[in-house]
Amino acid sequence: MTDSDLRDQLDEKHERNRELRLDAIRRWVEFIEEQPPEVWGPQQNRLIESQLQSARESGLDAEHYRRVKEAGNDGGE
């Protein structure tokens, strides 16, 4: 398999993942349009709280996160 083939496969995987994320967003939008905030609000709060907790537990400070993000951008597209 050539590097070109691997790159094409990776691009296809990224596109599939992107489509799956967009589908999930569309379903969430439909859900919150159909349900009152009392139903979806607590769910959204739990999600955000769990993401914040994971960030706190990662042990990375903001400066380290910024350096990693910038390093990723340097090798970019």
PDB file of N, H, CA, C and O in Angstrom:
ATOM      1  N   MET A   1       0.859  -1.176   0.000  1.00  0.00           N
ATOM      2  CA  MET A   1       0.000   0.000   0.000  1.00  0.00           C
ATOM      3  C   MET A   1       0.903   1.236   0.000  1.00  0.00           C
ATOM      4  O   MET A   1       1.869   1.312   0.759  1.00  0.00           O
ATOM      5  N   THR A   2       0.582   2.175  -0.840  1.00  0.00           N
ATOM      6  H   THR A   2      -0.203   2.113  -1.456  1.00  0.00           H
ATOM      7  CA  THR A   2       1.397   3.385  -0.945  1.00  0.00           C
ATOM      8  C   THR A   2       0.966   4.422   0.084  1.00  0.00           C
ATOM      9  O   THR A   2      -0.107   4.335   0.681  1.00  0.00           O
ATOM     10  N   ASP A   3       1.841   5.403   0.269  1.00  0.00           N
ATOM     11  H   ASP A   3       2.712   5.473  -0.216  1.00  0.00           H
ATOM     12  CA  ASP A   3       1.498   6.506   1.170  1.00  0.00           C
ATOM     13  C   ASP A   3       0.251   7.225   0.693  1.00  0.00           C
ATOM     14  O   ASP A   3      -0.557   7.693   1.495  1.00  0.00           O
ATOM     15  N   SER A   4       0.105   7.306  -0.623  1.00  0.00           N
ATOM     16  H   SER A   4       0.761   6.925  -1.274  1.00  0.00           H
ATOM     17  CA  SER A   4      -1.072   7.963  -1.199  1.00  0.00           C
ATOM     18  C   SER A   4      -2.349   7.210  -0.835  1.00  0.00           C
ATOM     19  O   SER A   4      -3.367   7.816  -0.500  1.00  0.00           O
ATOM     20  N   ASP A   5      -2.282   5.881  -0.904  1.00  0.00           N
ATOM     21  H   ASP A   5      -1.456   5.388  -1.176  1.00  0.00           H
ATOM     22  CA  ASP A   5      -3.443   5.062  -0.541  1.00  0.00           C
ATOM     23  C   ASP A   5      -3.789   5.228   0.935  1.00  0.00           C
ATOM     24  O   ASP A   5      -4.959   5.334   1.303  1.00  0.00           O
ATOM     25  N   LEU A   6      -2.757   5.249   1.772  1.00  0.00           N
ATOM     26  H   LEU A   6      -1.806   5.162   1.473  1.00  0.00           H
ATOM     27  CA  LEU A   6      -2.992   5.428   3.204  1.00  0.00           C
ATOM     28  C   LEU A   6      -3.620   6.788   3.481  1.00  0.00           C
ATOM     29  O   LEU A   6      -4.530   6.911   4.301  1.00  0.00           O
ATOM     30  N   ARG A   7      -3.122   7.804   2.788  1.00  0.00           N
ATOM     31  H   ARG A   7      -2.383   7.704   2.122  1.00  0.00           H
ATOM     32  CA  ARG A   7      -3.667   9.154   2.972  1.00  0.00           C
ATOM     33  C   ARG A   7      -5.128   9.192   2.527  1.00  0.00           C
ATOM     34  O   ARG A   7      -5.970   9.795   3.192  1.00  0.00           O
ATOM     35  N   ASP A   8      -5.424   8.545   1.398  1.00  0.00           N
ATOM     36  H   ASP A   8      -4.740   8.055   0.857  1.00  0.00           H
ATOM     37  CA  ASP A   8      -6.811   8.505   0.917  1.00  0.00           C
ATOM     38  C   ASP A   8      -7.717   7.805   1.923  1.00  0.00           C
ATOM     39  O   ASP A   8      -8.834   8.255   2.178  1.00  0.00           O
ATOM     40  N   GLN A   9      -7.233   6.701   2.495  1.00  0.00           N
ATOM     41  H   GLN A   9      -6.325   6.336   2.288  1.00  0.00           H
ATOM     42  CA  GLN A   9      -8.034   5.985   3.489  1.00  0.00           C
ATOM     43  C   GLN A   9      -8.270   6.849   4.724  1.00  0.00           C
ATOM     44  O   GLN A   9      -9.368   6.867   5.280  1.00  0.00           O
ATOM     45  N   LEU A  10      -7.235   7.559   5.143  1.00  0.00           N
ATOM     46  H   LEU A  10      -6.343   7.544   4.692  1.00  0.00           H
ATOM     47  CA  LEU A  10      -7.367   8.434   6.302  1.00  0.00           C
ATOM     48  C   LEU A  10      -8.346   9.567   6.012  1.00  0.00           C
ATOM     49  O   LEU A  10      -9.164   9.916   6.863  1.00  0.00           O
ATOM     50  N   ASP A  11      -8.266  10.139   4.817  1.00  0.00           N
ATOM     51  H   ASP A  11      -7.602   9.855   4.125  1.00  0.00           H
ATOM     52  CA  ASP A  11      -9.203  11.196   4.430  1.00  0.00           C
ATOM     53  C   ASP A  11     -10.643  10.678   4.433  1.00  0.00           C
ATOM     54  O   ASP A  11     -11.555  11.370   4.886  1.00  0.00           O
ATOM     55  N   GLU A  12     -10.842   9.457   3.926  1.00  0.00           N
ATOM     56  H   GLU A  12     -10.101   8.895   3.559  1.00  0.00           H
ATOM     57  CA  GLU A  12     -12.182   8.866   3.917  1.00  0.00           C
ATOM     58  C   GLU A  12     -12.687   8.640   5.343  1.00  0.00           C
ATOM     59  O   GLU A  12     -13.853   8.892   5.645  1.00  0.00           O
ATOM     60  N   LYS A  13     -11.800   8.165   6.208  1.00  0.00           N
ATOM     61  H   LYS A  13     -10.852   7.961   5.962  1.00  0.00           H
ATOM     62  CA  LYS A  13     -12.181   7.948   7.607  1.00  0.00           C
ATOM     63  C   LYS A  13     -12.570   9.272   8.260  1.00  0.00           C
ATOM     64  O   LYS A  13     -13.572   9.344   8.971  1.00  0.00           O
ATOM     65  N   HIS A  14     -11.788  10.308   8.021  1.00  0.00           N
ATOM     66  H   HIS A  14     -10.974  10.249   7.443  1.00  0.00           H
ATOM     67  CA  HIS A  14     -12.101  11.620   8.597  1.00  0.00           C
ATOM     68  C   HIS A  14     -13.442  12.137   8.089  1.00  0.00           C
ATOM     69  O   HIS A  14     -14.212  12.722   8.850  1.00  0.00           O
ATOM     70  N   GLU A  15     -13.718  11.928   6.824  1.00  0.00           N
ATOM     71  H   GLU A  15     -13.092  11.453   6.206  1.00  0.00           H
ATOM     72  CA  GLU A  15     -14.997  12.383   6.266  1.00  0.00           C
ATOM     73  C   GLU A  15     -16.160  11.606   6.888  1.00  0.00           C
ATOM     74  O   GLU A  15     -17.195  12.191   7.207  1.00  0.00           O
ATOM     75  N   ARG A  16     -15.995  10.289   7.060  1.00  0.00           N
ATOM     76  H   ARG A  16     -15.155   9.814   6.801  1.00  0.00           H
ATOM     77  CA  ARG A  16     -17.045   9.484   7.715  1.00  0.00           C
ATOM     78  C   ARG A  16     -17.270   9.981   9.138  1.00  0.00           C
ATOM     79  O   ARG A  16     -18.410  10.143   9.572  1.00  0.00           O
ATOM     80  N   ASN A  17     -16.182  10.221   9.860  1.00  0.00           N
ATOM     81  H   ASN A  17     -15.256  10.089   9.507  1.00  0.00           H
ATOM     82  CA  ASN A  17     -16.304  10.711  11.237  1.00  0.00           C
ATOM     83  C   ASN A  17     -17.002  12.064  11.275  1.00  0.00           C
ATOM     84  O   ASN A  17     -17.836  12.315  12.145  1.00  0.00           O
ATOM     85  N   ARG A  18     -16.664  12.925  10.341  1.00  0.00           N
ATOM     86  H   ARG A  18     -15.986  12.721   9.634  1.00  0.00           H
ATOM     87  CA  ARG A  18     -17.291  14.246  10.265  1.00  0.00           C
ATOM     88  C   ARG A  18     -18.791  14.106  10.042  1.00  0.00           C
ATOM     89  O   ARG A  18     -19.588  14.780  10.695  1.00  0.00           O
ATOM     90  N   GLU A  19     -19.170  13.232   9.120  1.00  0.00           N
ATOM     91  H   GLU A  19     -18.523  12.685   8.589  1.00  0.00           H
ATOM     92  CA  GLU A  19     -20.591  13.021   8.834  1.00  0.00           C
ATOM     93  C   GLU A  19     -21.318  12.463  10.054  1.00  0.00           C
ATOM     94  O   GLU A  19     -22.447  12.862  10.338  1.00  0.00           O
ATOM     95  N   LEU A  20     -20.682  11.547  10.771  1.00  0.00           N
ATOM     96  H   LEU A  20     -19.765  11.223  10.540  1.00  0.00           H
ATOM     97  CA  LEU A  20     -21.300  10.998  11.984  1.00  0.00           C
ATOM     98  C   LEU A  20     -21.510  12.089  13.028  1.00  0.00           C
ATOM     99  O   LEU A  20     -22.554  12.135  13.679  1.00  0.00           O
ATOM    100  N   ARG A  21     -20.518  12.969  13.189  1.00  0.00           N
ATOM    101  H   ARG A  21     -19.670  12.931  12.660  1.00  0.00           H
ATOM    102  CA  ARG A  21     -20.664  14.074  14.148  1.00  0.00           C
ATOM    103  C   ARG A  21     -21.793  15.006  13.733  1.00  0.00           C
ATOM    104  O   ARG A  21     -22.591  15.431  14.569  1.00  0.00           O
ATOM    105  N   LEU A  22     -21.861  15.324  12.435  1.00  0.00           N
ATOM    106  H   LEU A  22     -21.213  14.978  11.757  1.00  0.00           H
ATOM    107  CA  LEU A  22     -22.935  16.203  11.957  1.00  0.00           C
ATOM    108  C   LEU A  22     -24.306  15.562  12.158  1.00  0.00           C
ATOM    109  O   LEU A  22     -25.259  16.245  12.532  1.00  0.00           O
ATOM    110  N   ASP A  23     -24.410  14.263  11.915  1.00  0.00           N
ATOM    111  H   ASP A  23     -23.636  13.708  11.612  1.00  0.00           H
ATOM    112  CA  ASP A  23     -25.679  13.560  12.153  1.00  0.00           C
ATOM    113  C   ASP A  23     -26.076  13.641  13.626  1.00  0.00           C
ATOM    114  O   ASP A  23     -27.244  13.858  13.949  1.00  0.00           O
ATOM    115  N   ALA A  24     -25.103  13.466  14.514  1.00  0.00           N
ATOM    116  H   ALA A  24     -24.154  13.289  14.252  1.00  0.00           H
ATOM    117  CA  ALA A  24     -25.389  13.545  15.947  1.00  0.00           C
ATOM    118  C   ALA A  24     -25.856  14.949  16.324  1.00  0.00           C
ATOM    119  O   ALA A  24     -26.766  15.105  17.137  1.00  0.00           O
ATOM    120  N   ILE A  25     -25.244  15.954  15.743  1.00  0.00           N
ATOM    121  H   ILE A  25     -24.504  15.828  15.082  1.00  0.00           H
ATOM    122  CA  ILE A  25     -25.654  17.339  16.014  1.00  0.00           C
ATOM    123  C   ILE A  25     -27.073  17.575  15.522  1.00  0.00           C
ATOM    124  O   ILE A  25     -27.876  18.203  16.212  1.00  0.00           O
ATOM    125  N   ARG A  26     -27.380  17.076  14.339  1.00  0.00           N
ATOM    126  H   ARG A  26     -26.728  16.566  13.779  1.00  0.00           H
ATOM    127  CA  ARG A  26     -28.743  17.247  13.803  1.00  0.00           C
ATOM    128  C   ARG A  26     -29.778  16.574  14.701  1.00  0.00           C
ATOM    129  O   ARG A  26     -30.852  17.126  14.945  1.00  0.00           O
ATOM    130  N   ARG A  27     -29.445  15.371  15.194  1.00  0.00           N
ATOM    131  H   ARG A  27     -28.573  14.923  14.996  1.00  0.00           H
ATOM    132  CA  ARG A  27     -30.373  14.672  16.094  1.00  0.00           C
ATOM    133  C   ARG A  27     -30.551  15.450  17.392  1.00  0.00           C
ATOM    134  O   ARG A  27     -31.662  15.537  17.916  1.00  0.00           O
ATOM    135  N   TRP A  28     -29.467  16.013  17.913  1.00  0.00           N
ATOM    136  H   TRP A  28     -28.564  15.942  17.487  1.00  0.00           H
ATOM    137  CA  TRP A  28     -29.562  16.785  19.151  1.00  0.00           C
ATOM    138  C   TRP A  28     -30.420  18.026  18.935  1.00  0.00           C
ATOM    139  O   TRP A  28     -31.259  18.350  19.775  1.00  0.00           O
ATOM    140  N   VAL A  29     -30.220  18.717  17.829  1.00  0.00           N
ATOM    141  H   VAL A  29     -29.538  18.453  17.147  1.00  0.00           H
ATOM    142  CA  VAL A  29     -31.026  19.909  17.532  1.00  0.00           C
ATOM    143  C   VAL A  29     -32.499  19.532  17.447  1.00  0.00           C
ATOM    144  O   VAL A  29     -33.351  20.223  18.004  1.00  0.00           O
ATOM    145  N   GLU A  30     -32.797  18.453  16.761  1.00  0.00           N
ATOM    146  H   GLU A  30     -32.104  17.891  16.308  1.00  0.00           H
ATOM    147  CA  GLU A  30     -34.183  17.993  16.651  1.00  0.00           C
ATOM    148  C   GLU A  30     -34.749  17.683  18.040  1.00  0.00           C
ATOM    149  O   GLU A  30     -35.890  18.033  18.343  1.00  0.00           O
ATOM    150  N   PHE A  31     -33.955  17.031  18.869  1.00  0.00           N
ATOM    151  H   PHE A  31     -33.028  16.746  18.623  1.00  0.00           H
ATOM    152  CA  PHE A  31     -34.389  16.672  20.216  1.00  0.00           C
ATOM    153  C   PHE A  31     -34.699  17.917  21.042  1.00  0.00           C
ATOM    154  O   PHE A  31     -35.745  17.985  21.688  1.00  0.00           O
ATOM    155  N   ILE A  32     -33.794  18.908  21.027  1.00  0.00           N
ATOM    156  H   ILE A  32     -32.945  18.852  20.503  1.00  0.00           H
ATOM    157  CA  ILE A  32     -34.031  20.083  21.869  1.00  0.00           C
ATOM    158  C   ILE A  32     -35.143  20.965  21.320  1.00  0.00           C
ATOM    159  O   ILE A  32     -35.748  21.739  22.063  1.00  0.00           O
ATOM    160  N   GLU A  33     -35.415  20.854  20.027  1.00  0.00           N
ATOM    161  H   GLU A  33     -34.924  20.226  19.424  1.00  0.00           H
ATOM    162  CA  GLU A  33     -36.550  21.601  19.481  1.00  0.00           C
ATOM    163  C   GLU A  33     -37.880  20.961  19.873  1.00  0.00           C
ATOM    164  O   GLU A  33     -38.896  21.645  19.990  1.00  0.00           O
ATOM    165  N   GLU A  34     -37.863  19.641  20.077  1.00  0.00           N
ATOM    166  H   GLU A  34     -37.037  19.085  19.982  1.00  0.00           H
ATOM    167  CA  GLU A  34     -39.094  18.917  20.401  1.00  0.00           C
ATOM    168  C   GLU A  34     -39.350  18.807  21.906  1.00  0.00           C
ATOM    169  O   GLU A  34     -40.485  18.580  22.326  1.00  0.00           O
ATOM    170  N   GLN A  35     -38.310  18.964  22.711  1.00  0.00           N
ATOM    171  H   GLN A  35     -37.388  19.148  22.370  1.00  0.00           H
ATOM    172  CA  GLN A  35     -38.430  18.757  24.152  1.00  0.00           C
ATOM    173  C   GLN A  35     -38.259  20.078  24.899  1.00  0.00           C
ATOM    174  O   GLN A  35     -37.548  20.970  24.437  1.00  0.00           O
ATOM    175  N   PRO A  36     -38.906  20.199  26.041  1.00  0.00           N
ATOM    176  CA  PRO A  36     -38.719  21.415  26.841  1.00  0.00           C
ATOM    177  C   PRO A  36     -37.330  21.417  27.492  1.00  0.00           C
ATOM    178  O   PRO A  36     -36.722  20.361  27.670  1.00  0.00           O
ATOM    179  N   PRO A  37     -36.840  22.600  27.843  1.00  0.00           N
ATOM    180  CA  PRO A  37     -35.523  22.692  28.477  1.00  0.00           C
ATOM    181  C   PRO A  37     -35.407  21.862  29.754  1.00  0.00           C
ATOM    182  O   PRO A  37     -34.311  21.439  30.120  1.00  0.00           O
ATOM    183  N   GLU A  38     -36.513  21.631  30.422  1.00  0.00           N
ATOM    184  H   GLU A  38     -37.404  21.974  30.125  1.00  0.00           H
ATOM    185  CA  GLU A  38     -36.477  20.825  31.649  1.00  0.00           C
ATOM    186  C   GLU A  38     -36.038  19.388  31.353  1.00  0.00           C
ATOM    187  O   GLU A  38     -35.519  18.706  32.237  1.00  0.00           O
ATOM    188  N   VAL A  39     -36.241  18.934  30.136  1.00  0.00           N
ATOM    189  H   VAL A  39     -36.662  19.488  29.418  1.00  0.00           H
ATOM    190  CA  VAL A  39     -35.840  17.575  29.757  1.00  0.00           C
ATOM    191  C   VAL A  39     -34.379  17.546  29.317  1.00  0.00           C
ATOM    192  O   VAL A  39     -33.590  16.754  29.831  1.00  0.00           O
ATOM    193  N   TRP A  40     -34.020  18.408  28.367  1.00  0.00           N
ATOM    194  H   TRP A  40     -34.661  19.051  27.950  1.00  0.00           H
ATOM    195  CA  TRP A  40     -32.668  18.330  27.813  1.00  0.00           C
ATOM    196  C   TRP A  40     -31.635  19.143  28.589  1.00  0.00           C
ATOM    197  O   TRP A  40     -30.439  18.875  28.480  1.00  0.00           O
ATOM    198  N   GLY A  41     -32.071  20.123  29.365  1.00  0.00           N
ATOM    199  H   GLY A  41     -33.043  20.341  29.453  1.00  0.00           H
ATOM    200  CA  GLY A  41     -31.123  20.950  30.112  1.00  0.00           C
ATOM    201  C   GLY A  41     -30.236  20.160  31.059  1.00  0.00           C
ATOM    202  O   GLY A  41     -29.015  20.312  31.023  1.00  0.00           O
ATOM    203  N   PRO A  42     -30.824  19.311  31.912  1.00  0.00           N
ATOM    204  CA  PRO A  42     -29.989  18.520  32.824  1.00  0.00           C
ATOM    205  C   PRO A  42     -29.021  17.589  32.080  1.00  0.00           C
ATOM    206  O   PRO A  42     -27.903  17.358  32.540  1.00  0.00           O
ATOM    207  N   GLN A  43     -29.452  17.060  30.936  1.00  0.00           N
ATOM    208  H   GLN A  43     -30.360  17.247  30.562  1.00  0.00           H
ATOM    209  CA  GLN A  43     -28.562  16.201  30.150  1.00  0.00           C
ATOM    210  C   GLN A  43     -27.360  16.998  29.647  1.00  0.00           C
ATOM    211  O   GLN A  43     -26.218  16.544  29.723  1.00  0.00           O
ATOM    212  N   GLN A  44     -27.638  18.178  29.140  1.00  0.00           N
ATOM    213  H   GLN A  44     -28.565  18.547  29.078  1.00  0.00           H
ATOM    214  CA  GLN A  44     -26.560  19.023  28.638  1.00  0.00           C
ATOM    215  C   GLN A  44     -25.627  19.433  29.779  1.00  0.00           C
ATOM    216  O   GLN A  44     -24.407  19.457  29.612  1.00  0.00           O
ATOM    217  N   ASN A  45     -26.198  19.753  30.924  1.00  0.00           N
ATOM    218  H   ASN A  45     -27.188  19.734  31.060  1.00  0.00           H
ATOM    219  CA  ASN A  45     -25.376  20.116  32.084  1.00  0.00           C
ATOM    220  C   ASN A  45     -24.455  18.971  32.499  1.00  0.00           C
ATOM    221  O   ASN A  45     -23.284  19.198  32.802  1.00  0.00           O
ATOM    222  N   ARG A  46     -24.980  17.731  32.514  1.00  0.00           N
ATOM    223  H   ARG A  46     -25.932  17.546  32.268  1.00  0.00           H
ATOM    224  CA  ARG A  46     -24.150  16.581  32.875  1.00  0.00           C
ATOM    225  C   ARG A  46     -23.002  16.407  31.884  1.00  0.00           C
ATOM    226  O   ARG A  46     -21.874  16.116  32.281  1.00  0.00           O
ATOM    227  N   LEU A  47     -23.288  16.585  30.600  1.00  0.00           N
ATOM    228  H   LEU A  47     -24.205  16.821  30.277  1.00  0.00           H
ATOM    229  CA  LEU A  47     -22.255  16.447  29.580  1.00  0.00           C
ATOM    230  C   LEU A  47     -21.152  17.483  29.785  1.00  0.00           C
ATOM    231  O   LEU A  47     -19.968  17.147  29.788  1.00  0.00           O
ATOM    232  N   ILE A  48     -21.544  18.720  29.955  1.00  0.00           N
ATOM    233  H   ILE A  48     -22.506  18.993  29.953  1.00  0.00           H
ATOM    234  CA  ILE A  48     -20.561  19.792  30.119  1.00  0.00           C
ATOM    235  C   ILE A  48     -19.766  19.599  31.402  1.00  0.00           C
ATOM    236  O   ILE A  48     -18.548  19.776  31.412  1.00  0.00           O
ATOM    237  N   GLU A  49     -20.444  19.240  32.475  1.00  0.00           N
ATOM    238  H   GLU A  49     -21.433  19.096  32.467  1.00  0.00           H
ATOM    239  CA  GLU A  49     -19.737  19.002  33.738  1.00  0.00           C
ATOM    240  C   GLU A  49     -18.733  17.861  33.602  1.00  0.00           C
ATOM    241  O   GLU A  49     -17.633  17.940  34.149  1.00  0.00           O
ATOM    242  N   SER A  50     -19.098  16.799  32.877  1.00  0.00           N
ATOM    243  H   SER A  50     -19.992  16.735  32.432  1.00  0.00           H
ATOM    244  CA  SER A  50     -18.163  15.681  32.713  1.00  0.00           C
ATOM    245  C   SER A  50     -16.965  16.093  31.863  1.00  0.00           C
ATOM    246  O   SER A  50     -15.849  15.640  32.115  1.00  0.00           O
ATOM    247  N   GLN A  51     -17.179  16.942  30.864  1.00  0.00           N
ATOM    248  H   GLN A  51     -18.087  17.310  30.660  1.00  0.00           H
ATOM    249  CA  GLN A  51     -16.062  17.428  30.056  1.00  0.00           C
ATOM    250  C   GLN A  51     -15.136  18.311  30.886  1.00  0.00           C
ATOM    251  O   GLN A  51     -13.914  18.205  30.781  1.00  0.00           O
ATOM    252  N   LEU A  52     -15.710  19.173  31.702  1.00  0.00           N
ATOM    253  H   LEU A  52     -16.702  19.259  31.787  1.00  0.00           H
ATOM    254  CA  LEU A  52     -14.894  20.020  32.569  1.00  0.00           C
ATOM    255  C   LEU A  52     -14.112  19.178  33.576  1.00  0.00           C
ATOM    256  O   LEU A  52     -12.938  19.444  33.835  1.00  0.00           O
ATOM    257  N   GLN A  53     -14.762  18.168  34.138  1.00  0.00           N
ATOM    258  H   GLN A  53     -15.715  17.952  33.928  1.00  0.00           H
ATOM    259  CA  GLN A  53     -14.090  17.282  35.092  1.00  0.00           C
ATOM    260  C   GLN A  53     -12.926  16.557  34.419  1.00  0.00           C
ATOM    261  O   GLN A  53     -11.845  16.457  35.001  1.00  0.00           O
ATOM    262  N   SER A  54     -13.129  16.056  33.210  1.00  0.00           N
ATOM    263  H   SER A  54     -14.006  16.138  32.737  1.00  0.00           H
ATOM    264  CA  SER A  54     -12.051  15.383  32.479  1.00  0.00           C
ATOM    265  C   SER A  54     -10.885  16.330  32.234  1.00  0.00           C
ATOM    266  O   SER A  54      -9.723  15.943  32.362  1.00  0.00           O
ATOM    267  N   ALA A  55     -11.199  17.565  31.884  1.00  0.00           N
ATOM    268  H   ALA A  55     -12.142  17.879  31.780  1.00  0.00           H
ATOM    269  CA  ALA A  55     -10.143  18.556  31.651  1.00  0.00           C
ATOM    270  C   ALA A  55      -9.359  18.810  32.933  1.00  0.00           C
ATOM    271  O   ALA A  55      -8.132  18.907  32.906  1.00  0.00           O
ATOM    272  N   ARG A  56     -10.068  18.918  34.057  1.00  0.00           N
ATOM    273  H   ARG A  56     -11.064  18.839  34.079  1.00  0.00           H
ATOM    274  CA  ARG A  56      -9.394  19.144  35.339  1.00  0.00           C
ATOM    275  C   ARG A  56      -8.509  17.953  35.715  1.00  0.00           C
ATOM    276  O   ARG A  56      -7.422  18.129  36.264  1.00  0.00           O
ATOM    277  N   GLU A  57      -8.979  16.752  35.416  1.00  0.00           N
ATOM    278  H   GLU A  57      -9.863  16.609  34.970  1.00  0.00           H
ATOM    279  CA  GLU A  57      -8.247  15.544  35.789  1.00  0.00           C
ATOM    280  C   GLU A  57      -7.099  15.224  34.842  1.00  0.00           C
ATOM    281  O   GLU A  57      -6.268  14.369  35.149  1.00  0.00           O
ATOM    282  N   SER A  58      -7.041  15.890  33.706  1.00  0.00           N
ATOM    283  H   SER A  58      -7.716  16.584  33.457  1.00  0.00           H
ATOM    284  CA  SER A  58      -5.988  15.593  32.730  1.00  0.00           C
ATOM    285  C   SER A  58      -4.613  15.994  33.241  1.00  0.00           C
ATOM    286  O   SER A  58      -3.597  15.469  32.784  1.00  0.00           O
ATOM    287  N   GLY A  59      -4.583  16.925  34.188  1.00  0.00           N
ATOM    288  H   GLY A  59      -5.408  17.352  34.559  1.00  0.00           H
ATOM    289  CA  GLY A  59      -3.305  17.355  34.733  1.00  0.00           C
ATOM    290  C   GLY A  59      -2.572  18.344  33.851  1.00  0.00           C
ATOM    291  O   GLY A  59      -1.447  18.730  34.169  1.00  0.00           O
ATOM    292  N   LEU A  60      -3.171  18.762  32.761  1.00  0.00           N
ATOM    293  H   LEU A  60      -4.085  18.448  32.503  1.00  0.00           H
ATOM    294  CA  LEU A  60      -2.538  19.729  31.867  1.00  0.00           C
ATOM    295  C   LEU A  60      -2.964  21.131  32.258  1.00  0.00           C
ATOM    296  O   LEU A  60      -4.147  21.410  32.451  1.00  0.00           O
ATOM    297  N   ASP A  61      -1.980  22.005  32.370  1.00  0.00           N
ATOM    298  H   ASP A  61      -1.019  21.778  32.213  1.00  0.00           H
ATOM    299  CA  ASP A  61      -2.354  23.391  32.623  1.00  0.00           C
ATOM    300  C   ASP A  61      -2.617  24.091  31.286  1.00  0.00           C
ATOM    301  O   ASP A  61      -2.314  23.547  30.224  1.00  0.00           O
ATOM    302  N   ALA A  62      -3.168  25.269  31.347  1.00  0.00           N
ATOM    303  H   ALA A  62      -3.414  25.710  32.209  1.00  0.00           H
ATOM    304  CA  ALA A  62      -3.561  25.989  30.133  1.00  0.00           C
ATOM    305  C   ALA A  62      -2.361  26.270  29.235  1.00  0.00           C
ATOM    306  O   ALA A  62      -2.479  26.201  28.012  1.00  0.00           O
ATOM    307  N   GLU A  63      -1.222  26.583  29.817  1.00  0.00           N
ATOM    308  H   GLU A  63      -1.126  26.640  30.811  1.00  0.00           H
ATOM    309  CA  GLU A  63      -0.023  26.884  29.021  1.00  0.00           C
ATOM    310  C   GLU A  63       0.447  25.651  28.250  1.00  0.00           C
ATOM    311  O   GLU A  63       0.799  25.748  27.074  1.00  0.00           O
ATOM    312  N   HIS A  64       0.452  24.502  28.907  1.00  0.00           N
ATOM    313  H   HIS A  64       0.166  24.423  29.862  1.00  0.00           H
ATOM    314  CA  HIS A  64       0.844  23.266  28.225  1.00  0.00           C
ATOM    315  C   HIS A  64      -0.126  22.959  27.083  1.00  0.00           C
ATOM    316  O   HIS A  64       0.295  22.611  25.980  1.00  0.00           O
ATOM    317  N   TYR A  65      -1.401  23.088  27.348  1.00  0.00           N
ATOM    318  H   TYR A  65      -1.743  23.371  28.244  1.00  0.00           H
ATOM    319  CA  TYR A  65      -2.409  22.847  26.315  1.00  0.00           C
ATOM    320  C   TYR A  65      -2.171  23.765  25.119  1.00  0.00           C
ATOM    321  O   TYR A  65      -2.255  23.318  23.975  1.00  0.00           O
ATOM    322  N   ARG A  66      -1.873  25.051  25.369  1.00  0.00           N
ATOM    323  H   ARG A  66      -1.805  25.413  26.298  1.00  0.00           H
ATOM    324  CA  ARG A  66      -1.638  26.004  24.293  1.00  0.00           C
ATOM    325  C   ARG A  66      -0.416  25.600  23.468  1.00  0.00           C
ATOM    326  O   ARG A  66      -0.449  25.669  22.239  1.00  0.00           O
ATOM    327  N   ARG A  67       0.671  25.176  24.141  1.00  0.00           N
ATOM    328  H   ARG A  67       0.698  25.120  25.139  1.00  0.00           H
ATOM    329  CA  ARG A  67       1.880  24.762  23.419  1.00  0.00           C
ATOM    330  C   ARG A  67       1.613  23.545  22.546  1.00  0.00           C
ATOM    331  O   ARG A  67       2.076  23.486  21.407  1.00  0.00           O
ATOM    332  N   VAL A  68       0.877  22.579  23.065  1.00  0.00           N
ATOM    333  H   VAL A  68       0.500  22.626  23.990  1.00  0.00           H
ATOM    334  CA  VAL A  68       0.553  21.385  22.287  1.00  0.00           C
ATOM    335  C   VAL A  68      -0.289  21.762  21.076  1.00  0.00           C
ATOM    336  O   VAL A  68      -0.045  21.278  19.970  1.00  0.00           O
ATOM    337  N   LYS A  69      -1.269  22.617  21.281  1.00  0.00           N
ATOM    338  H   LYS A  69      -1.467  23.009  22.179  1.00  0.00           H
ATOM    339  CA  LYS A  69      -2.130  23.034  20.178  1.00  0.00           C
ATOM    340  C   LYS A  69      -1.323  23.766  19.109  1.00  0.00           C
ATOM    341  O   LYS A  69      -1.503  23.515  17.918  1.00  0.00           O
ATOM    342  N   GLU A  70      -0.445  24.660  19.522  1.00  0.00           N
ATOM    343  H   GLU A  70      -0.299  24.864  20.490  1.00  0.00           H
ATOM    344  CA  GLU A  70       0.384  25.388  18.561  1.00  0.00           C
ATOM    345  C   GLU A  70       1.324  24.449  17.816  1.00  0.00           C
ATOM    346  O   GLU A  70       1.542  24.622  16.617  1.00  0.00           O
ATOM    347  N   ALA A  71       1.878  23.466  18.499  1.00  0.00           N
ATOM    348  H   ALA A  71       1.701  23.326  19.473  1.00  0.00           H
ATOM    349  CA  ALA A  71       2.760  22.500  17.845  1.00  0.00           C
ATOM    350  C   ALA A  71       1.997  21.722  16.780  1.00  0.00           C
ATOM    351  O   ALA A  71       2.536  21.435  15.711  1.00  0.00           O
ATOM    352  N   GLY A  72       0.763  21.384  17.067  1.00  0.00           N
ATOM    353  H   GLY A  72       0.326  21.617  17.936  1.00  0.00           H
ATOM    354  CA  GLY A  72      -0.065  20.690  16.078  1.00  0.00           C
ATOM    355  C   GLY A  72      -0.353  21.551  14.870  1.00  0.00           C
ATOM    356  O   GLY A  72      -0.434  21.050  13.749  1.00  0.00           O
ATOM    357  N   ASN A  73      -0.505  22.829  15.089  1.00  0.00           N
ATOM    358  H   ASN A  73      -0.439  23.237  16.000  1.00  0.00           H
ATOM    359  CA  ASN A  73      -0.765  23.744  13.976  1.00  0.00           C
ATOM    360  C   ASN A  73       0.466  23.935  13.106  1.00  0.00           C
ATOM    361  O   ASN A  73       0.330  24.191  11.909  1.00  0.00           O
ATOM    362  N   ASP A  74       1.665  23.818  13.671  1.00  0.00           N
ATOM    363  H   ASP A  74       1.775  23.610  14.643  1.00  0.00           H
ATOM    364  CA  ASP A  74       2.898  24.008  12.908  1.00  0.00           C
ATOM    365  C   ASP A  74       3.089  22.933  11.848  1.00  0.00           C
ATOM    366  O   ASP A  74       3.656  23.207  10.790  1.00  0.00           O
ATOM    367  N   GLY A  75       2.634  21.735  12.110  1.00  0.00           N
ATOM    368  H   GLY A  75       2.173  21.513  12.969  1.00  0.00           H
ATOM    369  CA  GLY A  75       2.791  20.660  11.139  1.00  0.00           C
ATOM    370  C   GLY A  75       1.605  20.540  10.219  1.00  0.00           C
ATOM    371  O   GLY A  75       1.438  19.533   9.530  1.00  0.00           O
ATOM    372  N   GLY A  76       0.793  21.553  10.209  1.00  0.00           N
ATOM    373  H   GLY A  76       0.929  22.370  10.768  1.00  0.00           H
ATOM    374  CA  GLY A  76      -0.523  21.477   9.577  1.00  0.00           C
ATOM    375  C   GLY A  76      -0.574  21.547   8.084  1.00  0.00           C
ATOM    376  O   GLY A  76       0.413  21.411   7.360  1.00  0.00           O
ATOM    377  N   GLU A  77      -1.776  21.766   7.683  1.00  0.00           N
ATOM    378  H   GLU A  77      -2.577  21.877   8.271  1.00  0.00           H
ATOM    379  CA  GLU A  77      -2.159  21.675   6.280  1.00  0.00           C
ATOM    380  C   GLU A  77      -1.972  22.969   5.560  1.00  0.00           C
ATOM    381  O   GLU A  77      -2.251  23.056   4.364  1.00  0.00           O
TER     382      GLU A  77
END
